[in-house]
Amino acid sequence: MKRKLIAAAVLGMASLGLAATEDIRATVHNLSTYSNPAQGGTNEVCVFCHTPHGSNSDFVGAPLWNKPIDTTVTFQVYGGGQTTGGTAVDQPGDVSRACLSCHDGVSGVNVVINAPGSGNYDPNGIYLDYRGSTQPWRMPFPFAVGKNGAGGNYDLRDDHPIGVVYRGDDTNPPASLKPTNTPITGWNIAGDKDGNPGPTIGDLLRNGKVECVSCHNPHLNAPRFLRSGDGNNNSNLCRTCHDK
């Protein structure tokens, strides 16, 4: 019995070091779970965001994007445009706008420009059945990070800044940020973004900036889609970048 307990403990500790796997089917981002093909919906998983043909060629924030998206929308940003450390907070980058095309609280989660099948293309958007509705289904607060509790839209003032340059390589980095070449372990990271042997903090950035995908992977079967895979236990995710 004692050996079994020890073995179980070892396996449990080993699992903490394993990065979560990508399997969107097992997550709440599998929107087909709430879509009925008999009522104008679909059982396809990927189509709510991506399409192999007829994608939105004007949007480069995500591959083969299947949603109309207005990249001219202006968001209210953290700190009124500046962090407490003096770093400018820009508008969300396109990779973050891909996330916000569902999570802004305004856009329809169930809108696509190329619905499954042939002849179901509309650059302005078609609404698939979602939760029994073929009208725009808008994500509610707090899951819509761009819609604050007071009902305001396009409001990111109460969220971690995105579109913000990561200044960990400064002589005196703000917010106690660690250098971009700091190695990180146990994270779900695809590819080498910064050229340093890695993975490193720099691999989490997009064009040197913190964006939604720096911390989240929308396909990841992990708590809150966090790349750290552990749901930010003991604030490990925060302390990966902030030397606190």
PyMOL commands that set and color helices and strands:
alter all, ss='L'
color gray80, all
select helices_A, chain A and resi 2-16+24-26+31-34+37-39+46-48+78-80+94-103+174-176+201-204+212-215+223-225+233-241
alter helices_A, ss='H'
color red, helices_A
select strands_A, chain A and resi 111-114+121-127+164-165+209-210
alter strands_A, ss='S'
color yellow, strands_A
deselect
rebuild
show_as cartoon
